[in-house]
Amino acid sequence: MDPIARWHEYMRTDDPALLDALLADDVMFQSPAVHTPQVGKAVAFKYLRAAAQVLGEGGFRYLDEWRAEQSAVLEFECVVDGLQVNGVDIVHWNERGLITRFKVMIRPMKALHAVVPRMSAALGMTPAPAQPS
């Protein structure tokens, strides 16, 4: 099955087993809230579950998608703390259909500042100090 179709199925069902089956062991997750890439299935799984939880509370929906042979860009929107969040998921996968890289980009800056503390809480981390906007 197509990895993006499987990703959409995970987002619809919130079934952790679907996400686990979709990630390569050496997957790299890149977040706008964390400066360094997060590498490995366990950590990427944790971040993606937290992001689905945080962004899913605000009417999360995908608006559009663009594809290449082993990658796709998925545009999304939702609302967090009353702020409209726009973003993209950039997804790469290998020949076996497993996600090898997942990058999230969010705009505007105010929306990112609303998402970061919620992600920190969902991950059980102390939030980083807010950056000036």
C-alpha positions in Angstrom: 0.0 0.0 0.0 1.1 3.5 -0.8 2.9 5.1 2.2 0.9 8.3 2.0 -2.4 6.4 1.9 -1.1 4.5 5.0 -0.2 7.8 6.7 -3.7 9.2 6.0 -5.1 6.0 7.5 -3.0 6.5 10.6 -4.2 10.1 10.9 -7.9 9.0 10.6 -7.7 6.2 13.0 -4.9 7.3 15.5 -3.9 3.6 15.6 -0.3 3.4 17.0 0.3 0.0 15.3 -0.3 1.6 11.9 2.3 4.3 12.7 4.8 1.8 14.0 4.4 -0.3 10.8 5.0 2.7 8.6 8.4 4.0 10.1 11.8 2.7 9.0 14.1 1.8 11.9 16.5 4.7 11.0 13.8 7.3 10.3 14.7 11.0 10.8 12.1 13.4 12.2 12.7 17.1 11.8 10.5 19.5 13.8 10.3 23.3 13.7 10.4 23.2 17.5 13.6 21.2 17.8 16.9 22.3 16.4 18.5 18.9 15.8 17.0 16.1 13.7 15.5 13.3 15.9 16.8 9.9 14.5 15.4 6.5 15.2 12.0 4.8 15.1 11.3 5.2 18.8 11.9 8.9 19.0 10.2 9.7 15.7 7.2 7.6 16.8 7.0 9.6 20.0 7.2 13.0 18.2 4.7 12.0 15.5 2.2 10.7 18.1 2.6 14.0 20.1 2.1 16.1 17.0 -1.0 14.2 16.0 -2.4 14.8 19.5 -1.5 18.5 19.7 -2.5 19.5 16.1 -5.5 17.1 16.0 -7.3 19.0 18.7 -7.9 22.0 16.4 -9.7 20.5 13.5 -6.6 19.3 11.7 -7.0 18.6 8.0 -4.9 18.1 4.9 -5.6 20.7 2.2 -3.4 19.5 -0.7 -0.5 17.2 -1.6 2.3 17.1 -4.1 4.2 13.9 -4.9 7.4 12.6 -6.4 8.5 9.0 -6.8 9.5 8.4 -3.1 8.4 11.7 -1.4 5.4 13.9 -0.9 4.5 17.3 0.5 1.2 17.4 2.5 -0.2 20.9 3.2 -2.3 21.1 6.4 -4.2 23.5 8.6 -5.6 23.5 12.1 -6.2 25.9 15.0 -4.1 25.9 18.2 -4.9 28.3 21.1 -7.2 30.3 18.8 -4.4 30.8 16.2 -4.7 29.5 12.6 -1.8 27.1 11.9 -0.6 26.4 8.4 2.1 23.9 7.6 3.5 21.2 5.5 4.7 17.6 6.2 7.5 16.6 3.9 7.7 12.9 3.8 10.3 10.6 2.2 10.1 6.8 2.0 12.3 3.9 0.9 11.7 1.2 -1.7 9.8 -0.9 0.9 7.3 2.0 1.5 8.7 2.8 4.9 9.1 6.5 6.0 12.7 7.4 6.2 12.4 11.2 6.8 9.5 13.3 8.1 9.9 17.1 8.3 7.3 19.4 9.7 7.2 23.1 8.9 4.7 25.5 10.5 3.7 29.1 10.0 3.1 31.8 11.1 5.6 32.4 13.9 2.8 33.1 16.4 1.3 29.7 15.6 4.7 28.0 16.1 5.0 29.7 19.5 1.6 28.3 20.4 2.5 24.7 19.2 5.9 24.4 20.9 4.7 24.4 24.6 1.9 22.0 23.8 4.3 19.7 22.1 6.7 19.9 25.0 3.9 19.0 27.4 2.7 16.1 25.2 6.3 14.8 25.1 6.7 15.3 28.9 9.5 17.8 28.4 10.1 21.2 29.9 9.3 23.8 27.3 12.1 25.9 25.9 11.9 29.6 26.4 9.8 31.4 23.7 11.8 33.2 21.1 10.9 36.8 20.2 8.7 37.1 17.2 
